[in-house]
Amino acid sequence: MEDCASLHYENLFDHGFAVDERFADVVIDHVASGKQYKCHRLILAHRSEFFRRLFCSAFKESRGDIIQVQFEDAFDVFPKVMKILQFF
């Protein structure tokens, strides 16, 4: 069996790393809904300019384990966006 260091990026999904919460390294806390999403910084930064800039900035959020996202979501779009960013 391969160890974590020898896995190639394209095989991450095959081995379940993207959906395995044990490997998540950040929690996105959507304050308006009270929902939290365990995520992977690398995947979020790769797929989202917003998260890439956030994680590469000097802001305290770039180093924290929990990032609060504070905006209203009247149409319940945020969970769908998080799913797309993490799994597609």
Summary of the structure (lengths in Angstrom):
residues: 88
radius of gyration: 13.8
end to end distance: 25.5
largest distance: 45.8
contacts: 190
relative contact order: 0.18
helix: 41%
strand: 16%
